[in-house]
Amino acid sequence: MKYDLKKNKKNAIAFYRMAYIGEPSKAVENYVGSEYIQHNPVVGDGKQAFIDYFEEMAENYPEKNIEFVRAIAEDDLVALHTHQTWPGNEHYVTMGFFRFDAQGKIVEHWDSIQQVPAESKNGNSMY
């Protein structure tokens, strides 16, 4: 099967940005397929659990910010590398992986998050 990698990258970014800024219902409606499998252990499985999590996050942390550093697509997967800034000037690097169905809709998600440390033994950026 051939996937539209450019479109899937664009849609993964739009989906994540929309949910992150406080419109998770709209994000699910526009970008999620018939199912949504979640692998993040602090978020429940399924569409409604995703919506609930991001609505609570938007309510509790309205001033958070996200930048998309890079997007990589292969077959039915898109990987996003982001920089998030949270209250108290806390910075996090995240890597999220989204699986798309044949219709170009997101149906599965994995992610990892790490706080950006003040110091680095190797001196390299996390981006």
URCOR-V528148 format. One record per residue. RES is the residue in one letter. PSI is psi in whole degrees, -180 to 180 (none if undefined). Layout:
res:psi
RES:PSI
RES:PSI
This chain:
res:psi
M:141
K:131
Y:149
D:90
L:-40
K:-45
K:-42
N:-39
K:-47
K:-43
N:-35
A:-43
I:-47
A:-42
F:-51
Y:-43
R:-46
M:-45
A:-43
Y:-36
I:-2
G:18
E:55
P:-33
S:-43
K:-39
A:-46
V:-46
E:-42
N:-31
Y:-7
V:143
G:-158
S:-22
E:164
Y:108
I:124
Q:131
H:-8
N:122
P:-11
V:3
V:134
G:166
D:147
G:169
K:-48
Q:-38
A:-39
F:-48
I:-48
D:-44
Y:-49
F:-29
E:-43
E:-42
M:-43
A:-37
E:-43
N:-27
Y:63
P:-21
E:7
K:160
N:151
I:139
E:138
F:113
V:-44
R:157
A:133
I:133
A:141
E:130
D:-121
D:14
L:145
V:133
A:132
L:135
H:118
T:162
H:119
Q:138
T:128
W:170
P:147
G:13
N:35
E:134
H:139
Y:144
V:134
T:152
M:119
G:144
F:130
F:131
R:134
F:148
D:-179
A:-20
Q:4
G:24
K:147
I:131
V:-7
E:149
H:136
W:149
D:167
S:143
I:142
Q:134
Q:138
V:120
P:157
A:-30
E:153
S:128
K:-27
N:-11
G:5
N:148
S:157
M:5
Y:none
